[in-house]
Amino acid sequence: MFGSEEILAFIRRQVGVRTDAADPAGSLQAKVNYIPTVIRNQCYPLRTVLGPIVGGSWSSTEASFSGPSYSGYGTIRFIKFAISGAASSSCQIRVVLTVDGSVLPDFGTAYGSFNTTTSSFVAFLNTNGTVDTSTFPLSRYNNDLRIPFRNGFSCTVYYKAAWSGGSINCSIEYDKAD
């Protein structure tokens, strides 16, 4: 016969606890935690707005360009950079983001700096609007911004580097329910 402890342990394994990691093959709670991933990836696929490719303009003084913009509604998920230039050089990037006509406070107010490891790479911004040096190279899903917008967004990219030449491109990925 099963005692109350065995029955309780069985229920915990089957139902799970609130802190169970999202897993489609896990406990009931883990499956419930996995639902947002399914919705994000299957119901609302990511769309990308590309900004201009700015080439040959890296320098040690601050420069900027108008990044991608979009009119409509949705949720900003990722801000991504494709960067090319000299390997093993110091870069600094920040993004000032305007959502629904208002600049996001405390987003992109300071530079995040990092050293490039190759001459061409992709980096993602963290939730402060900077490249986080502690987790470089940044993983896409560790830096999900989840910034909702109703009317649109635009951004200005500020950058500087220890070399001249090279190029930078900014893109913003968002999802939108049709």
Secondary structure, DSSP 4 states (H G I P E B T S, - for coil): ---HHHHHHHHHHHH--TTPPP-TTS-HHHHHHHHHHHIIIIIS-EEEEEEEEEES---SS-EEEE---EES-EEEEEEEEEEES-TT-EEEEEEEEEETTEEPTTSSSS-EEEE-SSSEEEEE--TTSB--GGGPSPPGGG----EEESSEEEEEEEEEESSS--EEEEEEEEE---
